[in-house]
């Protein structure tokens, strides 16, 4: 059973927002693996449309657990003049998770060099409690090589096939897709300053991880203001001064009409061309950069900024099961290492981080005068920065 219903599109843009936000923050979207596609064209046929209204497509799949096909397609539905369908791998696309994609239904018959851009969400509806429905959003410019796009790791199969979870009721699964087709972006002529009010950073070779970090820090107003207030002298050179190089980069991000180079900043790090073409760990770069800035801020009006912005505290609790012994310890942190595998979202990762752990057997804890003891440990996040 399929149902098409129009969905309202919020076209209001807040041009005064100091810190822009994205409704489409997903990091596991990707093209479907293992399906050969025609070669993409070097030119893009501009099939632009005047922002057609989005449509919601509902797909009810009966006898879902008894499906024997590796993949199944929904009926074709249209948004504007474009034909789409949903592609599902009921047992996962080479993973133990449900895989789901949006597919251009008529990709094989479209003219050479076709391209279309869409924002969309895919959802598995919880038929017991709708608030537990799993919905993921993304955006993509579809073309001959990437005619489908979505989520290889949409949700764990164990959750999906568990009747008590509410996703499969009477062996029926309900899937929803919301799609809005946008104007095709020609990146050769695209003016991001005009379209969004912001510009990007140039990639030196393999510095996309650094660019992501710098853009994140730039969009923290208090951090940006603190960087601007770091004292420099007339004799400082951006290529030899991290504060001056970062001030210059932030200024250009704010006021330049074109994308901004990062070479002065990486030179101030002491990097050469080789470093710019080598992947570094973004967490380590963030830690090193913040430590250097924290050191440079000492004795200035912005001393303590890094600590105020990013330092958090957690309480470690230990309680013996068979003895009257408890222990607490407060620790500070600038970042946390969270488990991602098997977690639906970042909130699930935090739940896993603070869940009670039992130490027993070979993992018994030495509790002062009580010797080795079975115990439970817990972590409480006391205060922290999360944005």
Buried (B, 14 or more C-beta within 10 A) or exposed (E): EEEEEEEEEEEEEEEEEEEEEEEEEBEEBBBBEEEEBEEBBEEBBEBBBEEBEBBBBBBBBEEBEEBEEEBBBBEBBBBBEBBBBBBBBBBBBEBEBBBBBBBBBBBEEBEEBBBBBBBBBBBBBBBEEEEBBBEBBBBBBBBBEBBBBBBBBBBBBEBBBEEEBBBBBEBBBBBBBBBBBBEBBEEEEEEBBEEEEBBBBEBBEEBEBBBEBBEEBBBBEEBBEBBBBBEBEEEBEBBEBBBBBBBBBBBBBEEEEEBBBBBBBBBBBEBEEEBBEEEBEBEEBBBEBBEBBBEBBEEBEBBEBBEEBBBBEBEEBBBBEEBEBEBEEEEEEBEBEEEBEEBBEEEBBBEBBEEEEEBEEEEBBEBEEBEEBBBBBBBEBEEBEEE
